[in-house]
Amino acid sequence: MERGLLWLPLLVAFFWLAWQGAREFQKVEAYRTWAEQFERAKYDIYAVLGQKGANITWGKPTTKGPIQLETLSLLNVQQIRLLIDGKEVDTKNPPDKGRKIELEFLFLRDVNSVRVPFTEIPLAAQWGKYLQGALHKRQSGSGDASVAENF
């Protein structure tokens, strides 16, 4: 009897972990379906992000699919910055550690900005470099936002 009571918390923890894993799998599958419409996309626990042409769409991942979706156009963006703990850093030389990782989109005619959260600094830096390149190409009049770097 005593041994059974000792194993009960472990059994409960196992079922809880299995349930959490199944939920995360459902989120990834819902993201995979959502991401098919984009040229490139990313998923992490904080946000989903997709890019198609000049449009960037992001939202919060759930088991039913992304929610709170918002879209912006790179045509209206003046600058894209990588923020680590609220401070701007260089995308080519990002720090190794940080608690709050975000890409910030600053608009041409608006004082507001949009911040998209990331869980990993290298992934945020990669997206930042790519989108800055696409933004620079659009601003220089090339019109083609394709960049050779794939990730």
N, C-alpha and C positions, 0 to 999 in steps of 0.2 A: 504494500500500500504506500509506504513512504517513498519507494523508488518511483512509483507511478506519479506521485505528486511532484517529485523533483523533475521528471521529464515533461510534465505538462506545460510549463512555460516555454520550453524549447520547441515543443510541438506547435504551440500557438505562434511563436516567432517564425517557424518554418512556413506555416500557412499564410501568415501576413506577408512574408517575403515573396511567396509564390503569387499571391494576389497582386502585389505591387508590380512584379515582373510582367504579369499578364496585362495589367493596365498600361504599362509602358510600351509593351508590344502593340497594343491596340492604337496607342498614340502614333507610333512609328508607321504602322500600316495606313492610318488615316492620312498622315503626312505624305506618304509615298504616293497615294492617289491624288492628293491635292497638288503635289509638286510636278506631276506629269505635264502640266500646262506651261511650265516655265523653262527658259533656256538653262538657267542654273538656279539651284535652291540650297538652303541649309536648314537643318533641324537641330535644335538643342532644347534643353528643358525650359529655357526662358522664352524663346521665340522661334518662330519659323520665318523664313525670309525667301522670297522668290523674285527673280528678275527676268523680265521679258521685254526686250527692246529697251526703251527709255523708262519703263515703268518698274518701280520697286514696290512689292507688296509684302507686308509683314503682319503677324498676328501671334496669338497665344495658342500653343498646341493643346488639344484635348483628345479624349478617346473618340469623340464624334467627328473630329476634324478641327482645323484651325478656327478660332473665334476672334472677335475684335479685330477683324482684318481692316487694314488701312493701306492706301496706295498713294504713292507720290511719283512725280515725273522728274527725271534727271534734268529735263529742260528748265525746271523751276529752281534747281539747286545751284547755289553759288559755290559751296564748299562742303567737303566731307571730311570729318575729323574723327580720329580714333581717340577715345577718352578712356583712361584707366584711372579709377578712383577719382573721377571728376576733372582730371588734368589731361590736356592734350599731349599726345606722344607721337613720335615719328613712326609711320607704318613700316618703314624699312629697318628700323632698329627698336622694336618694342621691348618693354621690360619683361622679365621672366615671371614676375608675380604681380597680382593685383586682385582686388576683391570685386570691384564693380567695373565691368568691361562693356563699353558701348560704342557704337558708331553713331555719330551725330551728323545730321543733314541740316545745313544752314541754307535758307532760301534767299532768293534774289530780292524780293519785295516784301518779305514778311519778317517781323522781329522774332517770331516763334521758330523753334527748331524741333526736329524729331530725333528721338534717341531710340535705337534698337539695341536691346541687350544681347550679350553673348556670354557663353560660359568659358570659352578658351581664348586666350590672347592671340595665339598663332592664327586661329581661324578668323578672328576679327581683323587682324592685320592683313591677312590674305584678301578678305572681302574689301577692306578699305583700299588696298592697293589697286585691286581690280576696278572698283567703282570710281576711284580717283582718276584712273587711266581713261575709263569710259567717259567720265565727265570732262576731262581735259580734251579728248577727241571731239566731243560734241561742241565744246566752247570754241575750239579752234576751227570749226566749220567743216570738219571731215564728215560728220553726219553718221558715220559707221562706228558703233560702239563696241565692235568686236575687238578683243584683245587676245593675243596669241596664248597667254597663260591660261591654262585650264586647271581647275582644282576640284 
